[in-house]
Amino acid sequence: MIPINQLLNRFKNLTNTDKVKKQLILEIINTYKIPLQIHQIQIIKTTIFLKTQPIIKTEILLKKTEILNEIKKISSFSNISDIQ
C-alpha cells in the first residue's frame, strides 16, 4: 500500500487556476494605471465583475473595449464578453 503523502505529492505543484486568471486580468488593468487588487475581481461565466469604488469602476468602463481586447488576446479568456 502506498502512503498518502506519496499520493498527495503529485498535487503540490498545481496552481489555483482562478487565481492565475485573476492575476492576468489584474496585470492588464494595471497597465492602464488603474489601482485594483486581486480580491476585487470575480469571474462568472463570460463576465468579469469588479467590486471596487464607483470612480475606479467608471474609469475601467471608459476603457472597457481596450481592456476587453487585451484580455481576449489570451487564449483562455477568449470567451470573456463583458466587464461589470
PDB file of N, CA, C and O in Angstrom:
ATOM      1  N   MET A   1       0.836  -1.187   0.000  1.00  0.00           N
ATOM      2  CA  MET A   1       0.000   0.000   0.000  1.00  0.00           C
ATOM      3  C   MET A   1       0.878   1.248   0.000  1.00  0.00           C
ATOM      4  O   MET A   1       1.894   1.305   0.693  1.00  0.00           O
ATOM      5  N   ILE A   2       0.475   2.243  -0.784  1.00  0.00           N
ATOM      6  CA  ILE A   2       1.241   3.475  -0.933  1.00  0.00           C
ATOM      7  C   ILE A   2       0.815   4.468   0.154  1.00  0.00           C
ATOM      8  O   ILE A   2      -0.379   4.671   0.372  1.00  0.00           O
ATOM      9  N   PRO A   3       1.784   5.084   0.835  1.00  0.00           N
ATOM     10  CA  PRO A   3       1.436   6.088   1.855  1.00  0.00           C
ATOM     11  C   PRO A   3       0.757   7.301   1.210  1.00  0.00           C
ATOM     12  O   PRO A   3       1.028   7.648   0.060  1.00  0.00           O
ATOM     13  N   ILE A   4      -0.103   7.915   1.958  1.00  0.00           N
ATOM     14  CA  ILE A   4      -0.890   9.034   1.435  1.00  0.00           C
ATOM     15  C   ILE A   4      -0.021  10.225   1.040  1.00  0.00           C
ATOM     16  O   ILE A   4      -0.350  10.936   0.090  1.00  0.00           O
ATOM     17  N   ASN A   5       1.075  10.453   1.746  1.00  0.00           N
ATOM     18  CA  ASN A   5       1.925  11.592   1.392  1.00  0.00           C
ATOM     19  C   ASN A   5       2.558  11.418   0.013  1.00  0.00           C
ATOM     20  O   ASN A   5       2.821  12.411  -0.665  1.00  0.00           O
ATOM     21  N   GLN A   6       2.803  10.199  -0.409  1.00  0.00           N
ATOM     22  CA  GLN A   6       3.310   9.961  -1.755  1.00  0.00           C
ATOM     23  C   GLN A   6       2.227  10.239  -2.801  1.00  0.00           C
ATOM     24  O   GLN A   6       2.516  10.753  -3.882  1.00  0.00           O
ATOM     25  N   LEU A   7       1.011   9.903  -2.479  1.00  0.00           N
ATOM     26  CA  LEU A   7      -0.089  10.167  -3.410  1.00  0.00           C
ATOM     27  C   LEU A   7      -0.353  11.670  -3.552  1.00  0.00           C
ATOM     28  O   LEU A   7      -0.672  12.150  -4.640  1.00  0.00           O
ATOM     29  N   LEU A   8      -0.222  12.391  -2.466  1.00  0.00           N
ATOM     30  CA  LEU A   8      -0.504  13.828  -2.489  1.00  0.00           C
ATOM     31  C   LEU A   8       0.648  14.659  -3.054  1.00  0.00           C
ATOM     32  O   LEU A   8       0.448  15.822  -3.405  1.00  0.00           O
ATOM     33  N   ASN A   9       1.821  14.098  -3.145  1.00  0.00           N
ATOM     34  CA  ASN A   9       2.973  14.830  -3.678  1.00  0.00           C
ATOM     35  C   ASN A   9       2.744  15.307  -5.101  1.00  0.00           C
ATOM     36  O   ASN A   9       3.246  16.365  -5.479  1.00  0.00           O
ATOM     37  N   ARG A  10       2.018  14.573  -5.880  1.00  0.00           N
ATOM     38  CA  ARG A  10       1.803  14.975  -7.273  1.00  0.00           C
ATOM     39  C   ARG A  10       0.924  16.222  -7.397  1.00  0.00           C
ATOM     40  O   ARG A  10       0.888  16.847  -8.457  1.00  0.00           O
ATOM     41  N   PHE A  11       0.220  16.587  -6.334  1.00  0.00           N
ATOM     42  CA  PHE A  11      -0.652  17.762  -6.376  1.00  0.00           C
ATOM     43  C   PHE A  11       0.002  19.023  -5.814  1.00  0.00           C
ATOM     44  O   PHE A  11      -0.638  20.074  -5.781  1.00  0.00           O
ATOM     45  N   LYS A  12       1.233  18.950  -5.380  1.00  0.00           N
ATOM     46  CA  LYS A  12       1.902  20.101  -4.782  1.00  0.00           C
ATOM     47  C   LYS A  12       2.137  21.231  -5.772  1.00  0.00           C
ATOM     48  O   LYS A  12       2.078  22.401  -5.395  1.00  0.00           O
ATOM     49  N   ASN A  13       2.398  20.907  -7.016  1.00  0.00           N
ATOM     50  CA  ASN A  13       2.763  21.927  -7.992  1.00  0.00           C
ATOM     51  C   ASN A  13       1.586  22.472  -8.791  1.00  0.00           C
ATOM     52  O   ASN A  13       1.783  23.300  -9.679  1.00  0.00           O
ATOM     53  N   LEU A  14       0.408  22.042  -8.505  1.00  0.00           N
ATOM     54  CA  LEU A  14      -0.765  22.565  -9.202  1.00  0.00           C
ATOM     55  C   LEU A  14      -1.055  23.979  -8.718  1.00  0.00           C
ATOM     56  O   LEU A  14      -0.937  24.274  -7.528  1.00  0.00           O
ATOM     57  N   THR A  15      -1.432  24.840  -9.634  1.00  0.00           N
ATOM     58  CA  THR A  15      -1.772  26.210  -9.259  1.00  0.00           C
ATOM     59  C   THR A  15      -3.282  26.383  -9.243  1.00  0.00           C
ATOM     60  O   THR A  15      -4.023  25.629  -9.874  1.00  0.00           O
ATOM     61  N   ASN A  16      -3.702  27.367  -8.528  1.00  0.00           N
ATOM     62  CA  ASN A  16      -5.111  27.718  -8.483  1.00  0.00           C
ATOM     63  C   ASN A  16      -5.422  28.492  -9.766  1.00  0.00           C
ATOM     64  O   ASN A  16      -5.036  29.654  -9.897  1.00  0.00           O
ATOM     65  N   THR A  17      -6.100  27.870 -10.688  1.00  0.00           N
ATOM     66  CA  THR A  17      -6.322  28.486 -11.996  1.00  0.00           C
ATOM     67  C   THR A  17      -7.150  29.765 -11.898  1.00  0.00           C
ATOM     68  O   THR A  17      -6.938  30.697 -12.673  1.00  0.00           O
ATOM     69  N   ASP A  18      -8.071  29.816 -10.975  1.00  0.00           N
ATOM     70  CA  ASP A  18      -8.878  31.025 -10.809  1.00  0.00           C
ATOM     71  C   ASP A  18      -7.984  32.186 -10.373  1.00  0.00           C
ATOM     72  O   ASP A  18      -8.130  33.307 -10.859  1.00  0.00           O
ATOM     73  N   LYS A  19      -7.079  31.913  -9.471  1.00  0.00           N
ATOM     74  CA  LYS A  19      -6.167  32.952  -9.002  1.00  0.00           C
ATOM     75  C   LYS A  19      -5.240  33.418 -10.126  1.00  0.00           C
ATOM     76  O   LYS A  19      -4.955  34.610 -10.238  1.00  0.00           O
ATOM     77  N   VAL A  20      -4.778  32.502 -10.942  1.00  0.00           N
ATOM     78  CA  VAL A  20      -3.907  32.851 -12.065  1.00  0.00           C
ATOM     79  C   VAL A  20      -4.666  33.711 -13.066  1.00  0.00           C
ATOM     80  O   VAL A  20      -4.120  34.690 -13.573  1.00  0.00           O
ATOM     81  N   LYS A  21      -5.905  33.365 -13.356  1.00  0.00           N
ATOM     82  CA  LYS A  21      -6.721  34.155 -14.279  1.00  0.00           C
ATOM     83  C   LYS A  21      -6.944  35.566 -13.747  1.00  0.00           C
ATOM     84  O   LYS A  21      -6.839  36.544 -14.488  1.00  0.00           O
ATOM     85  N   LYS A  22      -7.250  35.660 -12.462  1.00  0.00           N
ATOM     86  CA  LYS A  22      -7.460  36.975 -11.863  1.00  0.00           C
ATOM     87  C   LYS A  22      -6.185  37.807 -11.915  1.00  0.00           C
ATOM     88  O   LYS A  22      -6.237  39.015 -12.144  1.00  0.00           O
ATOM     89  N   GLN A  23      -5.045  37.162 -11.703  1.00  0.00           N
ATOM     90  CA  GLN A  23      -3.775  37.875 -11.745  1.00  0.00           C
ATOM     91  C   GLN A  23      -3.496  38.407 -13.149  1.00  0.00           C
ATOM     92  O   GLN A  23      -3.002  39.525 -13.297  1.00  0.00           O
ATOM     93  N   LEU A  24      -3.800  37.638 -14.159  1.00  0.00           N
ATOM     94  CA  LEU A  24      -3.611  38.092 -15.540  1.00  0.00           C
ATOM     95  C   LEU A  24      -4.501  39.293 -15.853  1.00  0.00           C
ATOM     96  O   LEU A  24      -4.057  40.260 -16.472  1.00  0.00           O
ATOM     97  N   ILE A  25      -5.742  39.226 -15.425  1.00  0.00           N
ATOM     98  CA  ILE A  25      -6.672  40.345 -15.636  1.00  0.00           C
ATOM     99  C   ILE A  25      -6.177  41.578 -14.890  1.00  0.00           C
ATOM    100  O   ILE A  25      -6.216  42.690 -15.417  1.00  0.00           O
ATOM    101  N   LEU A  26      -5.715  41.375 -13.671  1.00  0.00           N
ATOM    102  CA  LEU A  26      -5.200  42.484 -12.865  1.00  0.00           C
ATOM    103  C   LEU A  26      -4.003  43.156 -13.535  1.00  0.00           C
ATOM    104  O   LEU A  26      -3.899  44.383 -13.530  1.00  0.00           O
ATOM    105  N   GLU A  27      -3.119  42.377 -14.098  1.00  0.00           N
ATOM    106  CA  GLU A  27      -1.948  42.934 -14.783  1.00  0.00           C
ATOM    107  C   GLU A  27      -2.360  43.771 -15.993  1.00  0.00           C
ATOM    108  O   GLU A  27      -1.771  44.819 -16.255  1.00  0.00           O
ATOM    109  N   ILE A  28      -3.358  43.313 -16.720  1.00  0.00           N
ATOM    110  CA  ILE A  28      -3.839  44.074 -17.877  1.00  0.00           C
ATOM    111  C   ILE A  28      -4.463  45.392 -17.427  1.00  0.00           C
ATOM    112  O   ILE A  28      -4.200  46.439 -18.018  1.00  0.00           O
ATOM    113  N   ILE A  29      -5.278  45.341 -16.395  1.00  0.00           N
ATOM    114  CA  ILE A  29      -5.929  46.561 -15.898  1.00  0.00           C
ATOM    115  C   ILE A  29      -4.897  47.522 -15.323  1.00  0.00           C
ATOM    116  O   ILE A  29      -5.016  48.735 -15.492  1.00  0.00           O
ATOM    117  N   ASN A  30      -3.888  46.989 -14.648  1.00  0.00           N
ATOM    118  CA  ASN A  30      -2.860  47.848 -14.055  1.00  0.00           C
ATOM    119  C   ASN A  30      -1.989  48.542 -15.101  1.00  0.00           C
ATOM    120  O   ASN A  30      -1.359  49.553 -14.790  1.00  0.00           O
ATOM    121  N   THR A  31      -1.938  48.034 -16.319  1.00  0.00           N
ATOM    122  CA  THR A  31      -1.176  48.723 -17.366  1.00  0.00           C
ATOM    123  C   THR A  31      -1.820  50.061 -17.729  1.00  0.00           C
ATOM    124  O   THR A  31      -1.163  50.934 -18.298  1.00  0.00           O
ATOM    125  N   TYR A  32      -3.077  50.220 -17.407  1.00  0.00           N
ATOM    126  CA  TYR A  32      -3.792  51.479 -17.641  1.00  0.00           C
ATOM    127  C   TYR A  32      -3.744  52.388 -16.413  1.00  0.00           C
ATOM    128  O   TYR A  32      -4.495  53.359 -16.325  1.00  0.00           O
ATOM    129  N   LYS A  33      -2.869  52.074 -15.478  1.00  0.00           N
ATOM    130  CA  LYS A  33      -2.676  52.878 -14.254  1.00  0.00           C
ATOM    131  C   LYS A  33      -3.942  52.989 -13.412  1.00  0.00           C
ATOM    132  O   LYS A  33      -4.227  54.034 -12.827  1.00  0.00           O
ATOM    133  N   ILE A  34      -4.689  51.900 -13.362  1.00  0.00           N
ATOM    134  CA  ILE A  34      -5.911  51.857 -12.565  1.00  0.00           C
ATOM    135  C   ILE A  34      -5.642  50.997 -11.332  1.00  0.00           C
ATOM    136  O   ILE A  34      -5.299  49.823 -11.466  1.00  0.00           O
ATOM    137  N   PRO A  35      -5.791  51.561 -10.135  1.00  0.00           N
ATOM    138  CA  PRO A  35      -5.494  50.796  -8.920  1.00  0.00           C
ATOM    139  C   PRO A  35      -6.596  49.775  -8.625  1.00  0.00           C
ATOM    140  O   PRO A  35      -7.749  50.134  -8.385  1.00  0.00           O
ATOM    141  N   LEU A  36      -6.223  48.526  -8.648  1.00  0.00           N
ATOM    142  CA  LEU A  36      -7.168  47.443  -8.390  1.00  0.00           C
ATOM    143  C   LEU A  36      -6.397  46.311  -7.718  1.00  0.00           C
ATOM    144  O   LEU A  36      -5.195  46.152  -7.934  1.00  0.00           O
ATOM    145  N   GLN A  37      -7.093  45.532  -6.910  1.00  0.00           N
ATOM    146  CA  GLN A  37      -6.451  44.406  -6.231  1.00  0.00           C
ATOM    147  C   GLN A  37      -7.127  43.117  -6.652  1.00  0.00           C
ATOM    148  O   GLN A  37      -8.261  43.117  -7.132  1.00  0.00           O
ATOM    149  N   ILE A  38      -6.413  42.019  -6.465  1.00  0.00           N
ATOM    150  CA  ILE A  38      -6.876  40.729  -6.963  1.00  0.00           C
ATOM    151  C   ILE A  38      -8.185  40.288  -6.298  1.00  0.00           C
ATOM    152  O   ILE A  38      -9.006  39.636  -6.944  1.00  0.00           O
ATOM    153  N   HIS A  39      -8.392  40.622  -5.050  1.00  0.00           N
ATOM    154  CA  HIS A  39      -9.624  40.198  -4.365  1.00  0.00           C
ATOM    155  C   HIS A  39     -10.858  40.982  -4.832  1.00  0.00           C
ATOM    156  O   HIS A  39     -11.981  40.645  -4.455  1.00  0.00           O
ATOM    157  N   GLN A  40     -10.660  42.014  -5.641  1.00  0.00           N
ATOM    158  CA  GLN A  40     -11.772  42.806  -6.156  1.00  0.00           C
ATOM    159  C   GLN A  40     -12.282  42.291  -7.504  1.00  0.00           C
ATOM    160  O   GLN A  40     -13.214  42.855  -8.076  1.00  0.00           O
ATOM    161  N   ILE A  41     -11.673  41.232  -8.001  1.00  0.00           N
ATOM    162  CA  ILE A  41     -12.044  40.676  -9.302  1.00  0.00           C
ATOM    163  C   ILE A  41     -12.756  39.344  -9.104  1.00  0.00           C
ATOM    164  O   ILE A  41     -12.324  38.503  -8.316  1.00  0.00           O
ATOM    165  N   GLN A  42     -13.846  39.170  -9.830  1.00  0.00           N
ATOM    166  CA  GLN A  42     -14.588  37.913  -9.797  1.00  0.00           C
ATOM    167  C   GLN A  42     -14.980  37.564 -11.237  1.00  0.00           C
ATOM    168  O   GLN A  42     -15.464  38.411 -11.987  1.00  0.00           O
ATOM    169  N   ILE A  43     -14.761  36.311 -11.598  1.00  0.00           N
ATOM    170  CA  ILE A  43     -15.097  35.859 -12.949  1.00  0.00           C
ATOM    171  C   ILE A  43     -16.247  34.859 -12.850  1.00  0.00           C
ATOM    172  O   ILE A  43     -16.126  33.815 -12.210  1.00  0.00           O
ATOM    173  N   ILE A  44     -17.358  35.198 -13.492  1.00  0.00           N
ATOM    174  CA  ILE A  44     -18.523  34.313 -13.528  1.00  0.00           C
ATOM    175  C   ILE A  44     -18.922  34.133 -14.984  1.00  0.00           C
ATOM    176  O   ILE A  44     -19.318  35.079 -15.665  1.00  0.00           O
ATOM    177  N   LYS A  45     -18.809  32.903 -15.436  1.00  0.00           N
ATOM    178  CA  LYS A  45     -19.098  32.534 -16.827  1.00  0.00           C
ATOM    179  C   LYS A  45     -18.306  33.397 -17.798  1.00  0.00           C
ATOM    180  O   LYS A  45     -17.089  33.239 -17.897  1.00  0.00           O
ATOM    181  N   THR A  46     -18.954  34.298 -18.510  1.00  0.00           N
ATOM    182  CA  THR A  46     -18.256  35.110 -19.508  1.00  0.00           C
ATOM    183  C   THR A  46     -18.143  36.579 -19.096  1.00  0.00           C
ATOM    184  O   THR A  46     -17.888  37.441 -19.937  1.00  0.00           O
ATOM    185  N   THR A  47     -18.329  36.862 -17.821  1.00  0.00           N
ATOM    186  CA  THR A  47     -18.318  38.238 -17.341  1.00  0.00           C
ATOM    187  C   THR A  47     -17.319  38.416 -16.204  1.00  0.00           C
ATOM    188  O   THR A  47     -17.186  37.559 -15.331  1.00  0.00           O
ATOM    189  N   ILE A  48     -16.629  39.530 -16.234  1.00  0.00           N
ATOM    190  CA  ILE A  48     -15.725  39.909 -15.149  1.00  0.00           C
ATOM    191  C   ILE A  48     -16.447  40.931 -14.290  1.00  0.00           C
ATOM    192  O   ILE A  48     -16.860  41.981 -14.781  1.00  0.00           O
ATOM    193  N   PHE A  49     -16.600  40.627 -13.011  1.00  0.00           N
ATOM    194  CA  PHE A  49     -17.248  41.542 -12.071  1.00  0.00           C
ATOM    195  C   PHE A  49     -16.184  42.198 -11.210  1.00  0.00           C
ATOM    196  O   PHE A  49     -15.277  41.533 -10.709  1.00  0.00           O
ATOM    197  N   LEU A  50     -16.301  43.505 -11.044  1.00  0.00           N
ATOM    198  CA  LEU A  50     -15.345  44.265 -10.246  1.00  0.00           C
ATOM    199  C   LEU A  50     -16.043  44.835  -9.023  1.00  0.00           C
ATOM    200  O   LEU A  50     -17.065  45.512  -9.132  1.00  0.00           O
ATOM    201  N   LYS A  51     -15.485  44.556  -7.876  1.00  0.00           N
ATOM    202  CA  LYS A  51     -16.031  45.083  -6.625  1.00  0.00           C
ATOM    203  C   LYS A  51     -15.088  46.163  -6.129  1.00  0.00           C
ATOM    204  O   LYS A  51     -14.156  45.905  -5.367  1.00  0.00           O
ATOM    205  N   THR A  52     -15.352  47.368  -6.578  1.00  0.00           N
ATOM    206  CA  THR A  52     -14.483  48.478  -6.239  1.00  0.00           C
ATOM    207  C   THR A  52     -15.299  49.761  -6.134  1.00  0.00           C
ATOM    208  O   THR A  52     -16.518  49.747  -6.301  1.00  0.00           O
ATOM    209  N   GLN A  53     -14.629  50.846  -5.861  1.00  0.00           N
ATOM    210  CA  GLN A  53     -15.302  52.132  -5.729  1.00  0.00           C
ATOM    211  C   GLN A  53     -15.857  52.572  -7.084  1.00  0.00           C
ATOM    212  O   GLN A  53     -15.287  52.251  -8.126  1.00  0.00           O
ATOM    213  N   PRO A  54     -16.958  53.300  -7.066  1.00  0.00           N
ATOM    214  CA  PRO A  54     -17.586  53.726  -8.326  1.00  0.00           C
ATOM    215  C   PRO A  54     -16.660  54.527  -9.247  1.00  0.00           C
ATOM    216  O   PRO A  54     -16.729  54.383 -10.468  1.00  0.00           O
ATOM    217  N   ILE A  55     -15.813  55.351  -8.685  1.00  0.00           N
ATOM    218  CA  ILE A  55     -14.938  56.167  -9.543  1.00  0.00           C
ATOM    219  C   ILE A  55     -13.926  55.293 -10.287  1.00  0.00           C
ATOM    220  O   ILE A  55     -13.600  55.570 -11.441  1.00  0.00           O
ATOM    221  N   ILE A  56     -13.435  54.256  -9.642  1.00  0.00           N
ATOM    222  CA  ILE A  56     -12.487  53.337 -10.287  1.00  0.00           C
ATOM    223  C   ILE A  56     -13.210  52.491 -11.325  1.00  0.00           C
ATOM    224  O   ILE A  56     -12.689  52.251 -12.414  1.00  0.00           O
ATOM    225  N   LYS A  57     -14.407  52.045 -10.982  1.00  0.00           N
ATOM    226  CA  LYS A  57     -15.187  51.250 -11.930  1.00  0.00           C
ATOM    227  C   LYS A  57     -15.534  52.069 -13.174  1.00  0.00           C
ATOM    228  O   LYS A  57     -15.507  51.538 -14.284  1.00  0.00           O
ATOM    229  N   THR A  58     -15.855  53.341 -13.006  1.00  0.00           N
ATOM    230  CA  THR A  58     -16.155  54.210 -14.131  1.00  0.00           C
ATOM    231  C   THR A  58     -14.927  54.384 -15.024  1.00  0.00           C
ATOM    232  O   THR A  58     -15.031  54.391 -16.250  1.00  0.00           O
ATOM    233  N   GLU A  59     -13.780  54.522 -14.395  1.00  0.00           N
ATOM    234  CA  GLU A  59     -12.536  54.654 -15.148  1.00  0.00           C
ATOM    235  C   GLU A  59     -12.260  53.398 -15.979  1.00  0.00           C
ATOM    236  O   GLU A  59     -11.793  53.488 -17.114  1.00  0.00           O
ATOM    237  N   ILE A  60     -12.545  52.248 -15.414  1.00  0.00           N
ATOM    238  CA  ILE A  60     -12.361  50.983 -16.135  1.00  0.00           C
ATOM    239  C   ILE A  60     -13.377  50.873 -17.265  1.00  0.00           C
ATOM    240  O   ILE A  60     -13.033  50.452 -18.369  1.00  0.00           O
ATOM    241  N   LEU A  61     -14.613  51.244 -17.000  1.00  0.00           N
ATOM    242  CA  LEU A  61     -15.653  51.135 -18.025  1.00  0.00           C
ATOM    243  C   LEU A  61     -15.422  52.108 -19.188  1.00  0.00           C
ATOM    244  O   LEU A  61     -15.866  51.846 -20.306  1.00  0.00           O
ATOM    245  N   LEU A  62     -14.740  53.218 -18.937  1.00  0.00           N
ATOM    246  CA  LEU A  62     -14.399  54.138 -20.015  1.00  0.00           C
ATOM    247  C   LEU A  62     -13.399  53.498 -20.986  1.00  0.00           C
ATOM    248  O   LEU A  62     -13.390  53.803 -22.178  1.00  0.00           O
ATOM    249  N   LYS A  63     -12.574  52.618 -20.459  1.00  0.00           N
ATOM    250  CA  LYS A  63     -11.575  51.930 -21.279  1.00  0.00           C
ATOM    251  C   LYS A  63     -11.941  50.467 -21.495  1.00  0.00           C
ATOM    252  O   LYS A  63     -11.081  49.632 -21.776  1.00  0.00           O
ATOM    253  N   LYS A  64     -13.206  50.178 -21.362  1.00  0.00           N
ATOM    254  CA  LYS A  64     -13.709  48.806 -21.414  1.00  0.00           C
ATOM    255  C   LYS A  64     -13.331  48.069 -22.698  1.00  0.00           C
ATOM    256  O   LYS A  64     -12.845  46.940 -22.636  1.00  0.00           O
ATOM    257  N   THR A  65     -13.543  48.681 -23.842  1.00  0.00           N
ATOM    258  CA  THR A  65     -13.262  47.987 -25.100  1.00  0.00           C
ATOM    259  C   THR A  65     -11.776  47.685 -25.250  1.00  0.00           C
ATOM    260  O   THR A  65     -11.405  46.612 -25.726  1.00  0.00           O
ATOM    261  N   GLU A  66     -10.928  48.622 -24.847  1.00  0.00           N
ATOM    262  CA  GLU A  66      -9.482  48.402 -24.930  1.00  0.00           C
ATOM    263  C   GLU A  66      -9.052  47.264 -24.004  1.00  0.00           C
ATOM    264  O   GLU A  66      -8.261  46.402 -24.388  1.00  0.00           O
ATOM    265  N   ILE A  67      -9.583  47.273 -22.786  1.00  0.00           N
ATOM    266  CA  ILE A  67      -9.234  46.236 -21.813  1.00  0.00           C
ATOM    267  C   ILE A  67      -9.744  44.877 -22.276  1.00  0.00           C
ATOM    268  O   ILE A  67      -9.029  43.880 -22.183  1.00  0.00           O
ATOM    269  N   LEU A  68     -10.973  44.834 -22.773  1.00  0.00           N
ATOM    270  CA  LEU A  68     -11.525  43.565 -23.266  1.00  0.00           C
ATOM    271  C   LEU A  68     -10.725  43.018 -24.443  1.00  0.00           C
ATOM    272  O   LEU A  68     -10.520  41.809 -24.542  1.00  0.00           O
ATOM    273  N   ASN A  69     -10.281  43.879 -25.318  1.00  0.00           N
ATOM    274  CA  ASN A  69      -9.468  43.436 -26.453  1.00  0.00           C
ATOM    275  C   ASN A  69      -8.158  42.820 -25.982  1.00  0.00           C
ATOM    276  O   ASN A  69      -7.715  41.803 -26.517  1.00  0.00           O
ATOM    277  N   GLU A  70      -7.545  43.434 -24.987  1.00  0.00           N
ATOM    278  CA  GLU A  70      -6.301  42.882 -24.430  1.00  0.00           C
ATOM    279  C   GLU A  70      -6.554  41.540 -23.749  1.00  0.00           C
ATOM    280  O   GLU A  70      -5.757  40.611 -23.879  1.00  0.00           O
ATOM    281  N   ILE A  71      -7.663  41.446 -23.027  1.00  0.00           N
ATOM    282  CA  ILE A  71      -7.996  40.207 -22.317  1.00  0.00           C
ATOM    283  C   ILE A  71      -8.283  39.083 -23.302  1.00  0.00           C
ATOM    284  O   ILE A  71      -7.875  37.943 -23.079  1.00  0.00           O
ATOM    285  N   LYS A  72      -8.977  39.392 -24.381  1.00  0.00           N
ATOM    286  CA  LYS A  72      -9.333  38.371 -25.372  1.00  0.00           C
ATOM    287  C   LYS A  72      -8.134  37.844 -26.145  1.00  0.00           C
ATOM    288  O   LYS A  72      -8.221  36.783 -26.762  1.00  0.00           O
ATOM    289  N   LYS A  73      -7.031  38.554 -26.126  1.00  0.00           N
ATOM    290  CA  LYS A  73      -5.817  38.079 -26.788  1.00  0.00           C
ATOM    291  C   LYS A  73      -5.238  36.846 -26.097  1.00  0.00           C
ATOM    292  O   LYS A  73      -4.502  36.071 -26.707  1.00  0.00           O
ATOM    293  N   ILE A  74      -5.574  36.672 -24.832  1.00  0.00           N
ATOM    294  CA  ILE A  74      -5.124  35.499 -24.080  1.00  0.00           C
ATOM    295  C   ILE A  74      -6.091  34.363 -24.390  1.00  0.00           C
ATOM    296  O   ILE A  74      -7.304  34.524 -24.251  1.00  0.00           O
ATOM    297  N   SER A  75      -5.574  33.245 -24.798  1.00  0.00           N
ATOM    298  CA  SER A  75      -6.422  32.149 -25.296  1.00  0.00           C
ATOM    299  C   SER A  75      -7.440  31.644 -24.271  1.00  0.00           C
ATOM    300  O   SER A  75      -8.559  31.294 -24.647  1.00  0.00           O
ATOM    301  N   SER A  76      -7.085  31.601 -23.008  1.00  0.00           N
ATOM    302  CA  SER A  76      -8.039  31.094 -22.011  1.00  0.00           C
ATOM    303  C   SER A  76      -9.168  32.070 -21.716  1.00  0.00           C
ATOM    304  O   SER A  76     -10.147  31.705 -21.065  1.00  0.00           O
ATOM    305  N   PHE A  77      -9.044  33.318 -22.192  1.00  0.00           N
ATOM    306  CA  PHE A  77     -10.071  34.336 -21.965  1.00  0.00           C
ATOM    307  C   PHE A  77     -10.855  34.688 -23.222  1.00  0.00           C
ATOM    308  O   PHE A  77     -11.543  35.709 -23.241  1.00  0.00           O
ATOM    309  N   SER A  78     -10.774  33.896 -24.244  1.00  0.00           N
ATOM    310  CA  SER A  78     -11.443  34.237 -25.498  1.00  0.00           C
ATOM    311  C   SER A  78     -12.964  34.281 -25.359  1.00  0.00           C
ATOM    312  O   SER A  78     -13.640  34.870 -26.202  1.00  0.00           O
ATOM    313  N   ASN A  79     -13.509  33.669 -24.314  1.00  0.00           N
ATOM    314  CA  ASN A  79     -14.965  33.678 -24.123  1.00  0.00           C
ATOM    315  C   ASN A  79     -15.458  34.851 -23.270  1.00  0.00           C
ATOM    316  O   ASN A  79     -16.669  35.037 -23.145  1.00  0.00           O
ATOM    317  N   ILE A  80     -14.565  35.640 -22.685  1.00  0.00           N
ATOM    318  CA  ILE A  80     -14.956  36.784 -21.863  1.00  0.00           C
ATOM    319  C   ILE A  80     -15.593  37.846 -22.761  1.00  0.00           C
ATOM    320  O   ILE A  80     -15.020  38.241 -23.776  1.00  0.00           O
ATOM    321  N   SER A  81     -16.784  38.300 -22.374  1.00  0.00           N
ATOM    322  CA  SER A  81     -17.503  39.235 -23.227  1.00  0.00           C
ATOM    323  C   SER A  81     -17.896  40.544 -22.552  1.00  0.00           C
ATOM    324  O   SER A  81     -18.336  41.472 -23.231  1.00  0.00           O
ATOM    325  N   ASP A  82     -17.750  40.641 -21.235  1.00  0.00           N
ATOM    326  CA  ASP A  82     -18.227  41.850 -20.568  1.00  0.00           C
ATOM    327  C   ASP A  82     -17.453  42.109 -19.281  1.00  0.00           C
ATOM    328  O   ASP A  82     -16.892  41.198 -18.674  1.00  0.00           O
ATOM    329  N   ILE A  83     -17.442  43.374 -18.887  1.00  0.00           N
ATOM    330  CA  ILE A  83     -16.897  43.794 -17.593  1.00  0.00           C
ATOM    331  C   ILE A  83     -17.981  44.597 -16.903  1.00  0.00           C
ATOM    332  O   ILE A  83     -18.565  45.503 -17.496  1.00  0.00           O
ATOM    333  N   GLN A  84     -18.245  44.269 -15.669  1.00  0.00           N
ATOM    334  CA  GLN A  84     -19.261  44.994 -14.897  1.00  0.00           C
ATOM    335  C   GLN A  84     -18.725  45.348 -13.533  1.00  0.00           C
ATOM    336  O   GLN A  84     -19.430  45.962 -12.732  1.00  0.00           O
TER     337      GLN A  84
END
